[in-house]
């Protein structure tokens, strides 16, 4: 695969890391800034943090944060989360998104809205702050849409044979999962690691087998791959549009400015 599985690290470890001592033409946002600004904005919108998980690889140059948020009206088996990815070496743009997670296994649901920020702008820190705030400000609306997707996937029948075919598409055609992850999906379909309290021949059961496999994704790609899979499932099996105007408005490629 060419990389190691991301390792869980402490918040303090990430906050104490400094970018590599190289002369970059880009402005680097330190992980410490991301962590502190996220906590500040979450507090501003009166959300409560239930749990935080941080992962990193490449000597901590690439890091990801998962912030589990309290949501009193959420479904009993799902919760709200905020995720981000950042790099100290400019190998990946800062990105963040509101999503949902399955409580029994921490599998993630990420919809089509991810905020990306390039490190090329001098105003990168201001733009990162704006994108974090945009996501958290709209957290409840985003989460409510994900909950509706979950309910619809639970009601959608999907035979074992159909799941096999879709798994092949995800690997061979779409490139959403890799060779290791397709084996995880196969094993999960035959012998699930968790009890999702749902008929195994449903789209929701299959969704969880795939998102369980996607947990091993490289920090560069975990948000993007999760979003791609969610969009694939909701477009193909729930009849949703592949991309909305809101998605287009929210995606800003700052490299073009």
Secondary structure as UniProt FT lines:
FT   STRAND          7..9
FT   HELIX           11..16
FT   HELIX           31..44
FT   TURN            45..46
FT   STRAND          49..57
FT   HELIX           58..60
FT   STRAND          62..69
FT   TURN            72..73
FT   TURN            76..77
FT   STRAND          78..87
FT   STRAND          94..102
FT   TURN            103..105
FT   STRAND          108..110
FT   STRAND          115..117
FT   TURN            122..123
FT   HELIX           124..137
FT   HELIX           139..155
FT   HELIX           160..168
FT   HELIX           169..173
FT   HELIX           179..190
FT   HELIX           203..213
FT   HELIX           214..216
FT   TURN            219..221
FT   HELIX           222..237
FT   HELIX           245..250
FT   HELIX           254..256
//
